Amino acid sequence: MRLLVVEDEIQLADALTEILKRNRYNVDTCYNGIDGYDNALTGVYDCIILDIMLPGMNGIEVLSKLRHEKISTPVLLLTAKSEIEDKINGLDTGADDYLTKPFITGELLARIRALTRRKGELVDENKLDYNGLELNKSTCTVIWNGSDVKLSLKEYQIMELLISNPHQILPKERIIEKIWGYESDVEYNNIEVYISFLRKKLASLSAPVQIKTARGMGYSLE
Ligand code: CA
C-alpha cells in the first residue's frame, strides 16, 4: 500500500515516514501543502496523512481541492489541540478521520488500517487471505496448507496488491505507481521478473492460485 505524508515539521514527517516504512507501507513525504496537493492528485495513494497548518496551502485547502477534483483517497487529518474549529471544518470538507497531536504510533497505525481496510475484510491486521492462501505481513510469507515461503519486500508488496484485488487485471503501470512511485524509472521487465519469482514460489506451495497474464494489459490473481 502506498501512503502520502504531508507534514511541515520535518522531524515529525521523517519519523512518521520511517515508522510507516517499517510497517511495510510505501511512503511519499511532502513538507508543504502545494507539493502535497500535486502528489495527491495522482490518485495512487491508499491513504493521505495530512497536517492542517502547512506552508503554501493549508491542509483544509488541500483537502477541499482534492475532493473538488473527485480524488476520494481516504484522508487522515493531523490537528493540534488548538485547532478544534479546523477539525470540524476538515470533517465537513471530506476528511475521513483525524488524529490530535501528539499521538501514539499505535493509534496512528490502527487508524490507517481502518481507513484502508477493504469492505468485509476480516479484522486481522497481519493477514490477508484469498481462498485459503494467506499472506502474512509480520513474517513476510505466503502460506498454503501449512507450508510457507518467504517473500522479499517487493514480492510481498506485489502479492498484497494482487490479493487485495482478486480477479481484477492490474496494469503494470498501476503496479509501478503503487510500489515504486509514479516518478520511478522501473521498467515493465522488472515487474515481469518479480512476477516470475512469485509464480515459482506459489508453485512450490502447490497452491491452486495463479497469477495470470492478461496479454498487453497486466496481471490478475485467479
Ligand atoms: Ca504544521
Residues whose N, C-alpha, C, O or C-beta is under 5 A from the ligand:
A	BS01	CA	D8 E9 D51 M53 L54
